[in-house]
Amino acid sequence: MMLHEAALSHASKLAQRSALVWGKAQLTYGALAASSARIASMMRADGVRPGDRVVLYLPKQPAAVVAVLAACRLGAIYVPVDPIAPAAYALTIIESSQPRLIVTNAE
């Protein structure tokens, strides 16, 4: 069993239990599964297929975990890029990974 499969299998058994706690915010296993399924669906609609690379240009917070699970659901390879990294470094990683998609937030 893959790591993401283990996390998502808890969704059916422990849907109301906390999966992620970030400060005062919490995300249940059920919400984690539903959110990652929704994002995976959007990624699929944007052409992401198994083996494609997806850059996750997101800060280290629950949204990044949801995006990781979404990419894993599709069999895609996620490439985390921290937005606080120097721009030249981030650009090098993004360009060299040749991603099918870049996921980021409004910030």
Order of alpha helices (4+ residues) and beta strands (2+ residues): alpha-beta-beta-alpha-beta-alpha-beta-alpha-beta
